[in-house]
Amino acid sequence: MDKNTAEKLYEAFYMKVFSYVMTLTSNQNDAMEITQETFYRAISTTHEFRGESESYTWLCAIAKNLFIDEKRRHSRFEDVPLEELQDREKSIEQRTADADSSIRIHRILHTMEEPYKEVFQLRVFGELSFREIGSIFGKTETWARVTYHRAKITIKERMDKS
């Protein structure tokens, strides 16, 4: 990939990929590292990009794989779950600033099964379109809409119960 193309790719998709990674990690430093590594790999291994998907979808797939690798790496060396490490890094002010309903939703999301959990997070926190979400999963836009709708219903039902 030439330098001009790489710069255009970075400028066009950095914030979108960073937002997506933030939905996965909930940690700004980790998200920045994974996003940077995503673009490094994308730019240095373009011969692997077959053009079967859009650039953004391809970048999200790289980012998701890097996140999974990072999570595995952490779990090998530490007995503490990744979620607890992320909670420890938050300041007291940040923890108390979270709204009650937001905490309840996140608790519900934590217990939700896949793919509902990830689809909901991609749509709400990652602000991705249904077409982009479907593409990440290798499914249709309709599948993404239905899965998101079911996740939303499940969250609402669980919120009403508690």
N, C-alpha and C positions, 0 to 999 in steps of 0.2 A: 504494500500500500504506500502510495507516495505521501509526502508530508502534507500537502494541501488537502488531500482526501481525508487523511487522519485528523487534521484540525477541524474540518467541517463536521466529521462524525462526532468528535468530542464536543464541539460547540452545540450541535443540534440535540444531543441526547444526554449530556452529562447530568443535568438536573433531574430528568425523568428517571434515569437509571439510579441516581442517588436516592430519589424518593422511593423507588421500588425497594431498594436495599434497606432503607430505613424501616419499611414495613416488616422486613424479615428480622432485622437485628435489634431494633429499638435502641440503638447506641450509635451516636453520631460518629465517634472515632472509628468504630468498626465499619460503619457504612462508608465512610470516606476511604478507608483502606481497601475494602472490597471493590468499591467503584473504580478506584485508580487501577487496581489489578485487573479488573474487567476490561478497561480500555487498553491496558498494556497488552493483554492477551489477544484482544480483538485486532489490534493494530499489528502485532508481531506474528499473528497466525492467520492472516486473511486468506491464505490458500485453502483453509478449511471451510470458509464460508461459501456454501453452494448456491446461495441466492434463492433458496426455496422458501424463505420467510423474509419479513422486513428486517431492516437493520436493528430496529429497536427490540424486536422480539428476540433476535439473535443475541443481542447484548444482555437482555434479561435472563436468557437461558445460561449464559456464561456466569452472570452474577449469582444466580441461584445455585449453580454447581460450586462456585467458590464459597458461598455461604455454608453449604452442606459440608464441604471439605473442612472449613474452619471449625464448624460445630463438632465434627468428628475429632479433629485434632485436639480441641479443648477437652472433650470427654475422655480421651485416652489418658491425659496427664493429670486430670483433676477429678475428684469425686463430687465436687460441687456442680450442680446443674448450671448450664449457661444462663438460664433465666435469673437465677439467684445472683450471679455475678453482675448481671446488668442492673439489677435492683440495687446492689451495693454501691454502684457508681453514681447513682442519682443522689443529688443533695436532698436534705430534709425539706428545703423550700420547694423543690420540684415535686416531691412526693405529696406534700400537703396542697399544692396548687391544683393537682388533678381533681377534676370534678367527680362526685360520687357516682354518677351514672357512667362516666367513662371507665371508672375502675370496675364497675359491675359488668360492663360490656367486655372488658378485657378478660375478666375472670371467666366469663362465659365462653369467650373465644378460646381461652386456654384449654378448656375441656371439650371443645367441639372437635368432631372428627374431620379428617381431610376428605375431599378437597374443599368442603364448605368453609373451613377456617381460612385457608389461603385465598380463596376466591373473594371472600368478604374483605379481607385485609387489602388485597390488591385493588379492589374497587373503591373502598372507602379511604384508606390511608395512602395507597399508591396512586389513586386517582386515574387508574387505567380504564380504557374503554372496554366494553364487553368483547369487542373484536380482538383487542390486544390480549386480554385474559384468555380467551379461547385459544388464541395462537400459542401462548406460552404452554398451555396444557396439551396442545396438539388436537384441540377439539373445535367445535363450531361456536360462533357467536351466540347462537340460541342456547347451547349447552351452558355457556357462561352465565347468561341471563337467568336461566332456570336454577342453576346452582346457587347463584347470588340470592335469588328470591327465596329459595328454601332456607338458606343460611339466615336471612333476615327474619323469616317467620320463626325459626328456631330460637333466635336471640330474643325476639319479642315475647315468645311464650315463656322462656326461662326468666326473663326480666319480670314478667307478670307474676310468676310463681314466688319469686323471692322478695 
